Amino acid sequence: MCVFLAVFVASRRALRSRESNTTYAPPLWLIALGAALVGLAAAGVLYAWPPSRERRRIAVGAAAAVAGFLVWRGALIYADGANFDIDYPLLLGLSFEDIGTGVMSFLFAALAFGLVTDRADSAQRVVTSAVLVGAAAMLVDRFV
């Protein structure tokens, strides 16, 4: 597994981008489009799951997903994360950029649900909602 990761990180595309001194920075319109689509997808999956059809939960989940997407995108731009945007066939075509978006959106949603909207609810409901938000964000980022 470590060999596959080493090959992934040291790919030709990544080496070429380092040689040409380009900085990883997608266009602003693409970041805005991605953030909007992540928010809509998060709202959609929360609405589709019957226990989470409250307007407040949907709004908080969508906002958490957008915040997670933007924070992860900002970290990638700051760290020049061009190597993270390479699709990896062993992960069903997901890149580490896509996975990071899902993880960050999950984290923000879990904190928002657990500390704001669902303090009295069970952990299972909080985590399930956060997983749905993270999965939606990862799926949208896969295609944006």
Sequence and secondary structure as in RCSB ss.txt:
>XXXX:A:sequence
MCVFLAVFVASRRALRSRESNTTYAPPLWLIALGAALVGLAAAGVLYAWPPSRERRRIAVGAAAAVAGFLVWRGA
LIYADGANFDIDYPLLLGLSFEDIGTGVMSFLFAALAFGLVTDRADSAQRVVTSAVLVGAAAMLVDRFV
>XXXX:A:secstr
 HHHHHHHHT HHHHHHHHTT      HHHHHHHHHHHHHHHHHHHHHSGGG  HHHHHHHHHHHHHHHHHHHHH
HHHTT GGGSS  GGGTT  HHHHHHHHHHHHHHHHHIIIII TTS HHHHHHHHHHHHHHHHHHHHH 
